[in-house]
Amino acid sequence: MSEMSYIGVIERYRQYREDIQGLMGSILSGIAEQRLFDDNSLQIDTIHSLGERYPFVELLYTLDIEGEQLSDNLSPPGQKIDYPGEGRDRSQRPYFKLAQEKDVLVVTEPYLSNASHRLCISAVVPVKNHDSESIGYVALDINLTKIIEFLMGDTARRRFSPFFKAIYTLIATGLFFVVGLLLYASFNELVSFIQHTDKRSDKLYLQPFSIIIYLTLGLAIFDLAKTTLEEEVLMHKDIFRHSSTRRTITRFVAAILIAVSIEALLLMFKSALSGGEELAHAVWMMFSAVGLLIALGIYVYLGAKAEATLMEMFK
């Protein structure tokens, strides 16, 4: 999905709850006035203006003092929300009860909207006339994902996300094509080995290693392509979460580690059969794999510890 996952959205909301509620309160306080109840054209102009300034605004509507919706659900241009609202009884909604009880602006906790089918939050503010008598309430619904992106300055990157995914898809496709070529090469080597007439040839004993090298290299590249496709295209990735970035790096390094380990092992066997000329290179390659494994373990441990510390700071 192109947007943040619901779990990520909830976590970010907890982190920015005060900022979000403060922003919603300032927006709603600036538009809530008695004229909004009497002028339908003003309601439409208001929601259009809000949509231009704040891309996260979804719905605007008014309620009477008993909780019955006076206006229809008004949404900014470009948003298709087909959910009738005029005449509906909202008196049993938690946000209305809370606003009626406290007689001040209230902001709800996140919930799944019936109108947009996305996570949203609502803000409701009572409106009074010149005699300080309540005449009704103005309600505003916002897309929770979009307001978090707005506050984090992540809107521009989201626009380029489809382009990035397309590039990663092309790269993964190219890697899968290379895997196909390696499998084809290993198949040819296997056929050549079976059809070889001189069974006493020294090269015949080394040929199975060529087949294994092609296959293991194909396995490593396939795992790399699969990881790229899953991490960057198919799965949701929250770049602001350390665990998400750490998971991607871990999977990439693990794929390389497996390939290096297998190649080092094969080189050892090949050296043993051919006189041990390349045994030192195989040993150094294995040491490289061990060093890479130790470095990966340290990175994962320190990354998890740093994230736990950050989570404690935001609690």
URMONOR-V39257 format. One record per backbone hydrogen bond with DSSP energy under -0.5 kcal/mol. NH is the residue of the N-H (numbers start at 0). CO is the residue of the C=O. E is the energy in kcal/mol with one decimal. If there is no record, write none. Layout:
nh | co | e
NH | CO | E
NH | CO | E
This chain:
nh | co | e
8 | 4 | -2.4
9 | 5 | -2.5
10 | 6 | -2.3
11 | 7 | -2.4
12 | 8 | -2.4
13 | 9 | -2.1
14 | 10 | -1.5
15 | 11 | -2.1
19 | 15 | -2.7
20 | 16 | -2.7
21 | 17 | -2.2
22 | 18 | -2.3
23 | 19 | -2.6
24 | 20 | -2.3
25 | 21 | -2.1
26 | 22 | -2.1
27 | 23 | -2.6
28 | 24 | -2.4
29 | 25 | -1.2
30 | 26 | -0.7
30 | 27 | -0.8
31 | 27 | -1.9
32 | 30 | -0.8
35 | 32 | -1.1
36 | 33 | -1.7
37 | 33 | -0.6
37 | 34 | -0.8
38 | 34 | -1.7
39 | 37 | -0.6
42 | 38 | -1.5
43 | 39 | -2.1
44 | 40 | -2.6
45 | 41 | -2.4
46 | 42 | -2.3
47 | 43 | -2.1
48 | 44 | -2.3
49 | 45 | -2.5
50 | 46 | -2.2
51 | 47 | -1.7
52 | 48 | -1.8
53 | 49 | -3.3
54 | 52 | -0.5
56 | 53 | -1.7
57 | 140 | -2.8
58 | 140 | -1.6
59 | 73 | -1.7
60 | 138 | -1.9
62 | 136 | -2.8
63 | 67 | -2.5
66 | 63 | -1.5
68 | 87 | -3.0
69 | 61 | -2.3
70 | 61 | -1.0
73 | 59 | -2.2
73 | 71 | -0.7
78 | 75 | -1.6
79 | 77 | -0.6
80 | 78 | -1.0
81 | 79 | -0.6
82 | 80 | -1.3
86 | 68 | -2.7
87 | 84 | -2.1
89 | 66 | -3.3
89 | 87 | -0.7
92 | 89 | -1.5
96 | 92 | -2.3
97 | 93 | -2.4
98 | 94 | -2.2
99 | 95 | -2.8
100 | 96 | -2.1
101 | 97 | -2.6
102 | 98 | -2.0
105 | 123 | -2.5
107 | 121 | -2.9
110 | 119 | -2.3
112 | 110 | -0.7
112 | 117 | -2.6
116 | 112 | -1.4
119 | 110 | -2.8
120 | 141 | -1.3
122 | 139 | -2.4
123 | 105 | -2.4
124 | 137 | -2.1
126 | 135 | -2.8
128 | 132 | -2.3
131 | 128 | -1.9
134 | 126 | -2.8
135 | 126 | -1.0
136 | 62 | -2.7
137 | 124 | -2.2
138 | 60 | -3.0
139 | 122 | -2.4
140 | 58 | -2.3
141 | 120 | -2.1
142 | 55 | -3.3
143 | 118 | -2.0
143 | 141 | -0.6
144 | 118 | -0.5
146 | 142 | -2.0
147 | 143 | -1.6
148 | 144 | -2.1
149 | 145 | -2.3
150 | 146 | -2.3
151 | 147 | -2.1
152 | 148 | -0.6
152 | 149 | -0.6
153 | 148 | -2.7
154 | 148 | -0.6
157 | 153 | -1.6
158 | 154 | -1.3
159 | 155 | -1.0
159 | 156 | -0.6
160 | 156 | -0.6
160 | 157 | -0.7
163 | 159 | -2.3
164 | 160 | -2.5
165 | 161 | -2.0
166 | 162 | -2.0
167 | 163 | -2.5
168 | 164 | -2.2
169 | 165 | -2.0
170 | 166 | -2.4
171 | 167 | -2.7
172 | 168 | -2.4
173 | 169 | -2.3
174 | 170 | -2.2
175 | 171 | -2.4
176 | 172 | -1.9
177 | 173 | -1.9
178 | 174 | -2.1
179 | 175 | -1.9
180 | 176 | -1.9
181 | 177 | -2.3
182 | 178 | -2.4
183 | 179 | -2.1
184 | 180 | -2.4
185 | 181 | -2.6
186 | 182 | -2.1
187 | 183 | -2.1
188 | 184 | -2.3
189 | 185 | -2.2
190 | 186 | -2.4
191 | 187 | -2.5
192 | 188 | -2.3
193 | 189 | -2.2
194 | 190 | -2.2
195 | 191 | -0.5
195 | 192 | -0.6
198 | 196 | -1.3
200 | 197 | -1.4
203 | 200 | -0.7
204 | 200 | -0.6
204 | 201 | -0.8
205 | 201 | -0.7
206 | 202 | -1.3
207 | 203 | -0.6
208 | 205 | -0.8
209 | 205 | -1.1
209 | 206 | -0.5
210 | 206 | -1.7
211 | 207 | -2.5
212 | 208 | -2.7
213 | 209 | -2.3
214 | 210 | -2.3
215 | 211 | -3.2
216 | 212 | -2.5
217 | 213 | -2.1
218 | 214 | -2.4
219 | 215 | -2.5
220 | 216 | -2.4
221 | 217 | -2.5
222 | 218 | -2.5
223 | 219 | -2.1
224 | 220 | -2.6
225 | 221 | -2.8
226 | 222 | -2.3
227 | 223 | -2.3
228 | 224 | -2.4
229 | 225 | -2.6
230 | 226 | -2.9
231 | 227 | -2.2
232 | 228 | -1.3
233 | 228 | -2.5
234 | 229 | -2.9
238 | 236 | -0.9
240 | 237 | -1.8
241 | 239 | -0.5
244 | 240 | -1.6
245 | 241 | -2.8
246 | 242 | -2.2
247 | 243 | -1.8
248 | 244 | -2.3
249 | 245 | -2.4
250 | 246 | -2.2
251 | 247 | -2.2
252 | 248 | -2.7
253 | 249 | -2.4
254 | 250 | -1.9
255 | 251 | -1.9
256 | 252 | -2.8
257 | 253 | -2.4
258 | 254 | -1.8
259 | 255 | -2.6
260 | 256 | -2.4
261 | 257 | -2.3
262 | 258 | -2.4
263 | 259 | -2.3
264 | 260 | -2.1
265 | 261 | -2.5
266 | 262 | -2.3
267 | 263 | -1.8
268 | 264 | -2.0
269 | 265 | -2.7
270 | 266 | -2.2
271 | 267 | -2.2
272 | 268 | -1.7
273 | 269 | -1.4
275 | 270 | -4.1
278 | 275 | -0.9
281 | 277 | -1.9
282 | 278 | -2.4
283 | 279 | -2.4
284 | 280 | -2.1
285 | 281 | -2.1
286 | 282 | -2.4
287 | 283 | -2.0
288 | 284 | -1.8
289 | 285 | -2.2
290 | 286 | -2.6
291 | 287 | -2.4
292 | 288 | -2.1
293 | 289 | -2.4
294 | 290 | -2.5
295 | 291 | -2.2
296 | 292 | -2.2
297 | 293 | -2.3
298 | 294 | -2.3
299 | 295 | -2.6
300 | 296 | -2.2
301 | 297 | -2.7
302 | 298 | -2.5
303 | 299 | -2.3
304 | 300 | -2.0
305 | 301 | -2.5
306 | 302 | -2.2
307 | 303 | -2.1
308 | 304 | -1.9
309 | 305 | -2.1
310 | 306 | -2.6
311 | 307 | -1.8
312 | 308 | -1.5
313 | 309 | -1.4
314 | 310 | -0.5
314 | 311 | -0.7
